[in-house]
Amino acid sequence: MPLYLSKFSYTPETWARLIGNPEDRRKAAQSYIESVGGKLHGFWYAFGAHDGYSLWEAPDNVSMAAVALAIGSGGALSSNETTVLLTVDETIDALRMAKDVHYRAPGA
């Protein structure tokens, strides 16, 4: 199954609610991805451009999109970005295929 990296940030209101009532959001994230047949591999908070990161496994892009849309529509996040991760083997396959793509730069 494909892996996905999500980068998210909470709204100030969400942080205020978590300060008032701390909770482990990994359990919620795990239930979301399991509802589409996937698995949560990790959930971290961080300093920097994003408040947190999660690593998911989902059956396909549509399943992961459904989870991302459901989470994003809840109003607790100020940003939510999900990136499809490629294995090394998938990247090597893409590199091999790239030589057969006859790209022409604009204006060339």
N, C-alpha and C positions, 0 to 999 in steps of 0.2 A: 504494500500500500504506500502511496506517496506521503512524504513528510511535508509539513508546513510550519513556518516560523511566523508567529504573530507578535507584533509590537503594539503596545497599547498605552494609553494615558487616561487616567481618571479625571473627571471634572472635580473642581474644588468641593462641590456639594457631596460627591461620592467619598472623597477623603474625609470630610467632616462626619459623614455617617459611619465610616469605618473607625474613626477615632472614638466616636461615641459608643460603638458596638463592634469591636474587633472580631473579624471572622476569617477563617481559612478559605479563600476563594478557590483553592485547588479542587475542593470537593465539587463546587458548582461547575467549574470548567470541565472536570472529568465527566460529570453527568451529561453536559451538553454534547460532547464529542461521542460519548458512548451511545447516545440516542440515535446517531446516524451510523453506528457500526465501527467507530474509530476508537482511538486510544490517546490519552494524554501522556506524553513522555516527560514533560517537565514544565514548571511554572516558577518564574523568578520575578522579584521586584528589583529595581535598579535605580541608580542615579543617572542623570543625563537627559537625553532628548525624549526618552520614553520612560514611563513609570514601571512598565513590566514587559516581560517576554514569556511566551509559551511555545512549546514544541508539541505539535499534534501529528497524529497519523490518521488519515481518513481514507475511505474506499476510493474516492475520486474527487475531482474539483467541485462538482456540483454539491456533494455532501459537505465539503468544507465551506463552500460559499454559503450554504444554508445556515451553518453554525455561526459564521462571521456576521451574516445579516441579522440573525436573531439577537446576537450579543450587541451589535451596533445599534439596533433599533430600541434597545432598552433605556437609553438616555444616561447611562452611568459613565460612558466614556467620552472623552473629548477627541480622541483619535484611536483608530484601529486599522492597522495595516497587516495584511497576510501575504506572505511570500511562499511560493511553491519552491521546495528544495529539490535539487537534482542530485542523484548519486554520482560518484566519479564515473562509473560505467556509462550512465546516461549521458554525461557530459562528453565522454570520449566518443560515444556514438554520434552525438550532435556534431562534434568536431569533424568526424569522418564524413558526415552528410554535408557539412558546410562547403566542402570543396566542389560539390555538384550544384550549388546555388550560384547562379551567375548574376551577382549583384553589380549594379552600375551606380556609382555615386551621382548625386544630383549635379547636373551641368557637365558631366564628363562625356 
